[in-house]
Structures are given as structure tokens and as C-alpha cells.
């Protein structure tokens, strides 16, 4: 995908313009994402240089390496991002009308998903241990 898409929070105080959308969504069932989202977290990657944000955004350092952002006015979740300078974004697809037709590409921490939540479809999946085996830097994140 190469078209520009626009998104916004619930109240419209934060607007996000993205010049190179991924065109797919990933889901995470880890305990941190469940607490933040209230259920399953869904997001899609975006290179920092393709993202333009306007409006008042608050961030929360949710771990030593990541921050989560939300609208200062309405509280809409905006992104998860590595705290390193220039890091890529993991944006919330619900902010963008264009994302409604994107396929689910991956689902991680599948073994931690609530019993009432099963996402149908043909997409890649990984359990907690399988994901952490490929991404050991995330082992430091506390459960609980």
C-alpha cells in the first residue's frame, strides 16, 4: 500500500496521517496488552518517518523499553512504541477508517487469550513461549 490514510481519536483532538500504511493488522493477548486495551490488542506497524501526529498526546512508559500513547482529552489509545529515538509505531487500527478492510496477519500470546475470544481465519499464530523465543528482549516484561 502506498496511499495516505488519515485517522483520529474519538473526540478528534488528535489526528494521525500515515503515508505508507501496512495494510494488515496483528493481535496480541499478553497480559499487558489485555490490561491496556481491555481485551485483545490490535495494531499495525508504521515507520516513524511515515507518521504525522497533531494534537495533545500523553505517553505512559509501560516498560523499560516501550511507551503507550493516548489522547489527552478523550483517552483513546493511539500507539505502542519503543522508547528509543525514532522508533517505529504500532498504531491502533480503529483510528483509521481505511483499516477496517485489512486482514489479520498474526496473533501472538495465543495461549493467553480469554476463553471467550477466538479469532477465526488463516493467519500466523504464536504462543507466549514461541514468541519470546524469537524476541527474548520482551522476557523482562512482568506478568501479573
C-alpha positions as CSV (number, residue, x, y, z in Angstrom):
1,X,0.0,0.0,0.0
2,X,1.3,3.5,-0.7
3,X,-1.7,5.8,-0.3
4,X,-2.0,8.2,2.5
5,X,-4.6,7.5,5.2
6,X,-5.9,9.7,8.0
7,X,-7.1,8.7,11.4
8,X,-8.3,10.4,14.6
9,X,-9.1,9.7,18.2
10,X,-12.7,9.5,19.5
11,X,-13.0,13.3,20.1
12,X,-10.9,14.4,17.1
13,X,-8.3,16.3,19.2
14,X,-5.6,14.0,17.9
15,X,-5.2,13.4,14.2
16,X,-2.7,11.0,12.6
17,X,-1.7,11.0,9.0
18,X,0.1,8.0,7.6
19,X,1.8,8.0,4.3
20,X,2.7,4.2,4.0
21,X,0.1,2.1,5.7
22,X,0.9,-1.6,6.3
23,X,-2.4,-2.9,5.1
24,X,-2.7,-5.6,7.7
25,X,-3.3,-6.0,11.5
26,X,-1.6,-8.0,14.2
27,X,-3.2,-9.0,17.5
28,X,-1.7,-9.7,21.0
29,X,-3.2,-11.4,24.0
30,X,-0.3,-10.7,26.5
31,X,-1.4,-9.6,30.0
32,X,0.0,-6.0,29.5
33,X,-1.9,-5.6,26.2
34,X,-5.1,-7.1,27.7
35,X,-5.0,-4.6,30.6
36,X,-4.3,-1.6,28.4
37,X,-6.9,-2.4,25.7
38,X,-9.5,-4.1,28.0
39,X,-9.3,-7.2,25.8
40,X,-7.2,-8.1,22.8
41,X,-4.7,-5.5,21.5
42,X,-4.8,-5.0,17.7
43,X,-2.2,-2.8,15.9
44,X,-0.2,-2.4,12.8
45,X,3.4,-1.2,12.2
46,X,4.3,2.1,10.7
47,X,7.8,3.6,10.2
48,X,8.3,6.8,12.2
49,X,9.1,8.8,9.1
50,X,5.7,8.0,7.6
51,X,3.6,9.1,10.7
52,X,2.5,12.7,11.3
53,X,0.6,13.4,14.6
54,X,-1.2,16.6,15.6
55,X,-2.9,17.3,18.9
56,X,-2.2,16.7,22.6
57,X,-0.8,13.2,23.2
58,X,0.1,11.7,26.6
59,X,2.5,8.8,26.8
60,X,3.0,6.2,29.5
61,X,6.2,4.3,30.0
62,X,4.7,0.8,30.2
63,X,8.0,-1.0,30.5
64,X,11.7,-0.2,30.3
65,X,11.6,-0.3,26.5
66,X,8.1,0.8,25.5
67,X,5.6,3.6,25.8
68,X,1.9,3.6,25.1
69,X,0.2,6.8,23.9
70,X,-3.3,8.1,24.3
71,X,-5.4,11.3,23.6
72,X,-5.1,13.7,26.5
73,X,-8.7,14.7,26.1
74,X,-10.8,11.5,25.4
75,X,-8.3,8.8,26.4
76,X,-8.4,7.0,23.0
77,X,-5.4,4.6,22.6
78,X,-3.1,5.7,19.8
79,X,0.0,3.6,19.7
80,X,2.6,1.4,21.4
81,X,6.2,2.3,20.6
82,X,9.7,1.5,21.6
83,X,11.1,4.4,23.7
84,X,14.2,4.7,21.5
85,X,14.6,7.8,19.4
86,X,13.0,7.5,16.0
87,X,11.4,4.1,16.8
88,X,8.6,2.7,14.7
89,X,4.9,2.9,15.8
90,X,2.4,0.2,16.4
91,X,-0.8,2.1,15.6
92,X,-4.3,1.3,16.6
93,X,-6.4,0.3,13.5
94,X,-9.6,1.6,15.0
95,X,-8.4,5.2,14.5
96,X,-8.3,4.7,10.7
97,X,-11.5,4.1,8.6
98,X,-9.2,2.6,5.9
99,X,-8.1,-0.2,8.2
100,X,-11.5,-1.7,8.6
101,X,-10.9,-3.9,5.5
102,X,-7.4,-5.1,6.4
103,X,-6.7,-8.7,7.1
104,X,-5.4,-10.1,10.3
105,X,-1.8,-11.2,9.6
106,X,-0.7,-12.5,13.0
107,X,-1.9,-13.3,16.5
108,X,0.6,-13.7,19.4
109,X,0.3,-15.0,23.0
110,X,-2.5,-17.2,21.7
111,X,-2.3,-19.4,24.8
112,X,-3.2,-16.4,27.0
113,X,-6.3,-15.4,25.0
114,X,-9.5,-15.4,27.0
115,X,-11.7,-18.5,26.6
116,X,-14.5,-16.3,25.1
117,X,-12.2,-14.8,22.4
118,X,-11.3,-16.9,19.4
119,X,-10.3,-15.1,16.2
120,X,-11.1,-17.1,13.2
121,X,-9.1,-17.0,10.0
122,X,-6.0,-18.2,8.4
123,X,-3.2,-16.1,10.0
124,X,0.1,-16.8,11.7
125,X,-0.1,-17.6,15.4
126,X,2.4,-18.0,18.2
127,X,2.2,-18.9,21.9
128,X,3.9,-16.9,24.5
129,X,6.9,-19.2,24.6
130,X,7.2,-19.3,20.8
131,X,7.1,-15.5,20.5
132,X,9.6,-15.0,23.3
133,X,12.0,-17.5,21.8
134,X,12.2,-15.2,18.8
135,X,12.0,-11.9,20.8
136,X,14.0,-12.5,24.0
137,X,14.1,-8.8,24.7
138,X,10.5,-8.9,25.8
139,X,11.1,-11.5,28.6
140,X,11.7,-8.7,31.1
141,X,8.1,-7.6,31.0
142,X,6.3,-8.7,34.1
143,X,3.2,-10.7,34.0
144,X,0.6,-10.5,36.7
